[in-house]
């Protein structure tokens, strides 16, 4: 006769993506006997109302999280303007002098569907 | 890096812990925490989780008897949500219970033996469709007041679970309001159904928030939950908030509240009211409420009947 583990089901962490282009988002954990049931339970437990394009389940034991001590290394010092557009905001004024609009993030991201030709 | 934490003396760990929660940081399941913090959370969250599951039972009784198909779908969705909330909260409790090597089955056994309590309101009868509506409107209303107070809880997993739960509770409250509104605007018989429900549930609603201090029933966890920033308000402040939000709404529908002394005192800005019979809370804690044993039996039978499914799905030993 085959024997089965006395232990309860395994812990899975649940993630999902709302649309094909959205980032994957963490939801919560659940207990399930295997990955297939975990997917079904994730859908029942966490996606009863919201739009969802994909669901991921990961065994908790396969996730390496940071410790409290390690998290301290995540604190940022607010002196890195050169890494962001904030450090180059003065260009807007400069371009105005040359009667040009600044190519900012909003403008650049709007080129996604193609750029309309013009002088 | 954990070596650093292990080398610290207990009092240093406690100081660091208190500093973290004072700074608004969230404590996670694997972080160091003082034993009374863990113990308080286990008691609070396992009771909350199991109450969600036991709380679905008085409402589930009305699924087959709901008056229209739409109402049936609505109350089924609510029952499903409550079971989902139970799943979320039991996960949070289980992670806290790991150092004691206790699992979900242990929580269920604790419920059956009476060691794990469930909220007083779920020991009551749901005799009419008016009760089904009132549970959604006022019982969920009371639960929303107590749960939103803990949205900023210092324990991260509980705070995150509550954010999901409270979002769905808004639907539950409106579902209850819709049932009550239809009855309140209906026939005399339907209107009376709501008044009977208010009269039956009022005392339980006051008991729901717990005693003002440990003098009434012998113990209270409210001081420690506030100290550790699990919640911000006292039991009495939450009960007062309930009066402020709901008394005028009940009266506006032309209903009365079974307490002639109830009034808002403008000088002290507090509600004056007849204290409920706190002894009833002790009776219910012994699982001797009107429906305690029937609901527990339903859960026992269901747990036993579904045992083969859990066993069949359990991973094979290789």
Interface residues (C-beta under 8 A of the other chain):
Chain A: X2 X3 X4 X5 X6 X7 X8 X9 X10 X11 X28 X29 X30 X31 X33 X34 X37 X44 X45 X46 X48 X49 X65 X67 X68 X69 X70
Chain B: X1 X2 X4 X5 X28 X30 X31 X32 X77 X80 X81 X84 X87 X88 X91 X94 X95 X103 X104 X105 X160 X161 X164 X168 X311 X313 X314 X315 X316 X317
